[in-house]
Amino acid sequence: MTNLNYIPAKLRQDIEDLLTDPAIHNFAKNIIRKGLDKDCLDAYRDAQLAADILRRVNNSILMEG
């Protein structure tokens, strides 16, 4: 997680706490880990795009019910 070297200690600790929290799904942890090894802006935009699509799918399912 290369990008952790460049952020404030408090944020680094928050991320490490999140990644060790058993209440957080592994899917979310994997996204964060992979994103921290990439260009942060690209990773953020890719994650945002994925989240937007999943939100639309979720909303579509809820509207059908």
N, C-alpha and C positions, 0 to 999 in steps of 0.2 A: 504494500500500500504506500507507494512512493509519495503521494500527495500529502500524507500525514506529516511529513518532515517540514512542511512549509506553513503549517497553520498554528494558531495559538494553542498553548498547552491545554487550556480549558476545553476548547472544541475537540482537540485530540482525545482527551479523556472522555468527553461525552460520546464520541464515536466508538471508542473502545468499550465503554459501558454498554452501549446499544448492541454491539456485536457479540457481547457475552451474555446478554439478557435472554434467558430461556423463554420469555414470553413473546419475543420477536420471531416471526417466521423465518426459516432458513432462506426462503425465496427472497425476502427483503434484504437479509444480510448478504446474500450472494450478489444482489444488484449493487449494493453499497461497496462491497469489496472490489468488484470488477470496475465500478466507476472510479474508485480511488486510484486505480492503476492506469487510468486513461486521462486524456486531456479533460479537465473538469468541465469546461464549457460544453464540449461535445457530449460528455457523459450526461450532463444535466439535460441537454436538449433531447437526447435519445430517451432518457427516462421520462421526461415530460411528454414526449410523443406517445410512448407506450402507455403511460397513465391516462392520457386523454382518450386513447382508443378503448382502453379497458373501462373507463368511466362511461363512454358512449354505449358500449355493449351492456354494461350493468344497468344503465338507465333504460335501455331498450327492453331488457328482460323484465324490469320492474313495471314498465308501462303495459306490457302484455298481460301481466298477472292481475 
